[in-house]
Amino acid sequence: MNFLSKKSAILISALVLMITGCGDNSKGSSDNTQGLSYYNKGQYHSAVTSFEAAIAANKKNPDYYVNLGMTYIELEDYEEALTQFDLALKLNSEHRLAKRGVGIAKLALEEYEEAIDCFQDVLLQADGTIGTLELDLLDYRAIAETKLCRYDAAIETYTTLIDVKYNVKEHYYQRGHIYLLNGDYDSAIKDFEVALNDSDFDCSIYLNIYHALASSGYTDEAVDFLGKALTAPSAKESDDFSLALIYYYLGDYTNAILKFNAASKDNHEALLYLSKIYLSQHETIKAKNSLSEYLTYDNSNGEVYNQLGLISVSEGDYATALTHFRNGILTKGTTVMKDLKWNEAVCYEYLGDFATARIKIEEFLKTYPDDAKALAEYEFLETR
């Protein structure tokens, strides 16, 4: 389970909004405000442009660097995020949100001890005061403790958060998951049941419990928990996308397709799930249509370009595939950049352009020098 992506979606935008305050008429403030608007809409590339413009107008405001750093975290460019937080800390060495940002970036980079140190540093600055920021930091600290397999410490941290009634449903689930990782199945189930004991239907909790149980080998129990979602009192009032996800993971693709189609007008992520279903059913035309429609709403998703390229490769249309891979490479923050660059090189080979393929493999090896497959491919291309 990806703890980080879930957490960064919960409170970052609220905390970023806290940075600027009200009535800020300083240089760069209008660009910063525009950046926050883009950020809160999930338009992170546009947010980067606006925050960079705010910094260009006022290089002395550490808040702008923090906002830019948090945006790079959303784009999964953690090294660049750290650069921005460092610049903020040079301007204000006690900037709590900059230190928090460093901790989040370190967490994403799997530098868990360093992450905990950052969170603890900010918590110590609170001098016993407990507010939203401090609770958020405890939340992140628990994630790092879990990653370090310090399950008892993580359970204690989540218990503290539950006791102060902070995000109770989520933290009962998280503590249950830690119990499960720690081999305490009975305590895990008790916490899962409490997390679900709420009048408001929450699809994400059901899905999280499903994934936690399934990943621990409790497949039947996972399906049973997810099946309960469809009989929950308020499930029928839930949105189509949430219900579609449940049908999807239960393997009921007929109902999943119906619900994803209904949801796709308002939630474009539904189109990505539709493409997955269609690909699993070997309906490539429908899959391509869903992916192409998604790009009309968000043309910065490298994973989508990669998938379209792979479909074109399977059809023998290497020229179209190459276009998709190259478009994907132009995006930033994609998790499949390595795949995109490899696929681009291979496409040139399929097209008989061995000279360009060799150049692309050379470029690939500069970034991924230990990739055995690329090294073997380079040796082959040198003979062509």
PyMOL commands that set and color helices and strands:
alter all, ss='L'
color gray80, all
select helices_A, chain A and resi 3-8+12-20+29-40+44-57+62-74+78-91+96-108+112-125+132-147+151-163+168-181+185-196+203-215+219-229+235-237+240-249+253-263+269-280+284-297+302-314+318-329+337-350+354-367+372-381
alter helices_A, ss='H'
color red, helices_A
deselect
rebuild
show_as cartoon
